[in-house]
Amino acid sequence: MAKTVLVIDDDPTQRRLLQAAVEKAGFACRTAPDGEAGLALAADPKDGIDVVLLDLTMPG
């Protein structure tokens, strides 16, 4: 089973680029547009998030 990467970024273009790179590398990918949504995904045990890539300069 592929490991799952959570990409959190407020810029939709950056999210798509990172998602494409992560999936091309053979990982499953979930995305979130902000920290709040990312925390909700990361806290859900059924998502099985293994690693998080995030934008540290997001608003909020």
Biotite code that builds the C-alpha atoms (Angstrom):
import biotite.structure as struc

atoms = struc.array([
    struc.Atom([0.000, 0.000, 0.000], chain_id="A", res_id=1, res_name="MET", atom_name="CA", element="C"),
    struc.Atom([1.294, 3.449, -0.939], chain_id="A", res_id=2, res_name="ALA", atom_name="CA", element="C"),
    struc.Atom([2.176, 5.921, 1.785], chain_id="A", res_id=3, res_name="LYS", atom_name="CA", element="C"),
    struc.Atom([-0.056, 8.997, 1.916], chain_id="A", res_id=4, res_name="THR", atom_name="CA", element="C"),
    struc.Atom([1.195, 12.589, 1.735], chain_id="A", res_id=5, res_name="VAL", atom_name="CA", element="C"),
    struc.Atom([-0.966, 15.519, 2.845], chain_id="A", res_id=6, res_name="LEU", atom_name="CA", element="C"),
    struc.Atom([-0.245, 18.731, 0.919], chain_id="A", res_id=7, res_name="VAL", atom_name="CA", element="C"),
    struc.Atom([-1.499, 21.938, 2.579], chain_id="A", res_id=8, res_name="ILE", atom_name="CA", element="C"),
    struc.Atom([-1.184, 25.173, 0.588], chain_id="A", res_id=9, res_name="ASP", atom_name="CA", element="C"),
    struc.Atom([-3.468, 28.158, 0.036], chain_id="A", res_id=10, res_name="ASP", atom_name="CA", element="C"),
    struc.Atom([-2.270, 28.561, -3.558], chain_id="A", res_id=11, res_name="ASP", atom_name="CA", element="C"),
    struc.Atom([-4.238, 26.173, -5.801], chain_id="A", res_id=12, res_name="PRO", atom_name="CA", element="C"),
    struc.Atom([-1.489, 26.090, -8.449], chain_id="A", res_id=13, res_name="THR", atom_name="CA", element="C"),
    struc.Atom([1.137, 25.092, -5.882], chain_id="A", res_id=14, res_name="GLN", atom_name="CA", element="C"),
    struc.Atom([-1.211, 22.422, -4.493], chain_id="A", res_id=15, res_name="ARG", atom_name="CA", element="C"),
    struc.Atom([-1.718, 20.923, -7.961], chain_id="A", res_id=16, res_name="ARG", atom_name="CA", element="C"),
    struc.Atom([2.024, 20.972, -8.752], chain_id="A", res_id=17, res_name="LEU", atom_name="CA", element="C"),
    struc.Atom([2.926, 19.318, -5.455], chain_id="A", res_id=18, res_name="LEU", atom_name="CA", element="C"),
    struc.Atom([0.139, 16.772, -5.835], chain_id="A", res_id=19, res_name="GLN", atom_name="CA", element="C"),
    struc.Atom([1.362, 15.853, -9.315], chain_id="A", res_id=20, res_name="ALA", atom_name="CA", element="C"),
    struc.Atom([4.955, 15.455, -8.089], chain_id="A", res_id=21, res_name="ALA", atom_name="CA", element="C"),
    struc.Atom([3.913, 13.374, -5.075], chain_id="A", res_id=22, res_name="VAL", atom_name="CA", element="C"),
    struc.Atom([1.718, 11.080, -7.167], chain_id="A", res_id=23, res_name="GLU", atom_name="CA", element="C"),
    struc.Atom([4.392, 10.741, -9.868], chain_id="A", res_id=24, res_name="LYS", atom_name="CA", element="C"),
    struc.Atom([6.765, 9.562, -7.123], chain_id="A", res_id=25, res_name="ALA", atom_name="CA", element="C"),
    struc.Atom([4.300, 6.773, -6.292], chain_id="A", res_id=26, res_name="GLY", atom_name="CA", element="C"),
    struc.Atom([2.618, 8.179, -3.199], chain_id="A", res_id=27, res_name="PHE", atom_name="CA", element="C"),
    struc.Atom([-1.074, 8.700, -2.540], chain_id="A", res_id=28, res_name="ALA", atom_name="CA", element="C"),
    struc.Atom([-1.907, 12.370, -2.003], chain_id="A", res_id=29, res_name="CYS", atom_name="CA", element="C"),
    struc.Atom([-4.563, 14.310, -0.122], chain_id="A", res_id=30, res_name="ARG", atom_name="CA", element="C"),
    struc.Atom([-4.761, 18.110, -0.326], chain_id="A", res_id=31, res_name="THR", atom_name="CA", element="C"),
    struc.Atom([-6.122, 20.916, 1.809], chain_id="A", res_id=32, res_name="ALA", atom_name="CA", element="C"),
    struc.Atom([-6.441, 24.654, 1.047], chain_id="A", res_id=33, res_name="PRO", atom_name="CA", element="C"),
    struc.Atom([-5.665, 25.879, 4.579], chain_id="A", res_id=34, res_name="ASP", atom_name="CA", element="C"),
    struc.Atom([-4.362, 24.833, 7.974], chain_id="A", res_id=35, res_name="GLY", atom_name="CA", element="C"),
    struc.Atom([-7.781, 24.206, 9.475], chain_id="A", res_id=36, res_name="GLU", atom_name="CA", element="C"),
    struc.Atom([-8.798, 21.792, 6.711], chain_id="A", res_id=37, res_name="ALA", atom_name="CA", element="C"),
    struc.Atom([-5.355, 20.175, 6.844], chain_id="A", res_id=38, res_name="GLY", atom_name="CA", element="C"),
    struc.Atom([-5.616, 19.576, 10.579], chain_id="A", res_id=39, res_name="LEU", atom_name="CA", element="C"),
    struc.Atom([-9.031, 17.976, 10.101], chain_id="A", res_id=40, res_name="ALA", atom_name="CA", element="C"),
    struc.Atom([-7.622, 15.587, 7.480], chain_id="A", res_id=41, res_name="LEU", atom_name="CA", element="C"),
    struc.Atom([-4.544, 14.803, 9.569], chain_id="A", res_id=42, res_name="ALA", atom_name="CA", element="C"),
    struc.Atom([-6.670, 14.065, 12.645], chain_id="A", res_id=43, res_name="ALA", atom_name="CA", element="C"),
    struc.Atom([-8.905, 11.566, 10.835], chain_id="A", res_id=44, res_name="ASP", atom_name="CA", element="C"),
    struc.Atom([-7.393, 8.105, 11.392], chain_id="A", res_id=45, res_name="PRO", atom_name="CA", element="C"),
    struc.Atom([-9.076, 6.632, 8.296], chain_id="A", res_id=46, res_name="LYS", atom_name="CA", element="C"),
    struc.Atom([-6.999, 8.950, 6.076], chain_id="A", res_id=47, res_name="ASP", atom_name="CA", element="C"),
    struc.Atom([-3.749, 7.386, 7.294], chain_id="A", res_id=48, res_name="GLY", atom_name="CA", element="C"),
    struc.Atom([-1.577, 10.438, 6.599], chain_id="A", res_id=49, res_name="ILE", atom_name="CA", element="C"),
    struc.Atom([2.111, 9.487, 6.756], chain_id="A", res_id=50, res_name="ASP", atom_name="CA", element="C"),
    struc.Atom([3.752, 12.847, 6.044], chain_id="A", res_id=51, res_name="VAL", atom_name="CA", element="C"),
    struc.Atom([2.680, 16.489, 5.638], chain_id="A", res_id=52, res_name="VAL", atom_name="CA", element="C"),
    struc.Atom([4.026, 19.083, 3.189], chain_id="A", res_id=53, res_name="LEU", atom_name="CA", element="C"),
    struc.Atom([2.798, 22.563, 4.003], chain_id="A", res_id=54, res_name="LEU", atom_name="CA", element="C"),
    struc.Atom([3.222, 26.213, 3.200], chain_id="A", res_id=55, res_name="ASP", atom_name="CA", element="C"),
    struc.Atom([4.445, 27.923, 6.364], chain_id="A", res_id=56, res_name="LEU", atom_name="CA", element="C"),
    struc.Atom([3.419, 31.406, 5.220], chain_id="A", res_id=57, res_name="THR", atom_name="CA", element="C"),
    struc.Atom([-0.300, 30.819, 4.724], chain_id="A", res_id=58, res_name="MET", atom_name="CA", element="C"),
    struc.Atom([-2.700, 33.405, 6.100], chain_id="A", res_id=59, res_name="PRO", atom_name="CA", element="C"),
    struc.Atom([-4.639, 32.352, 9.208], chain_id="A", res_id=60, res_name="GLY", atom_name="CA", element="C"),
])
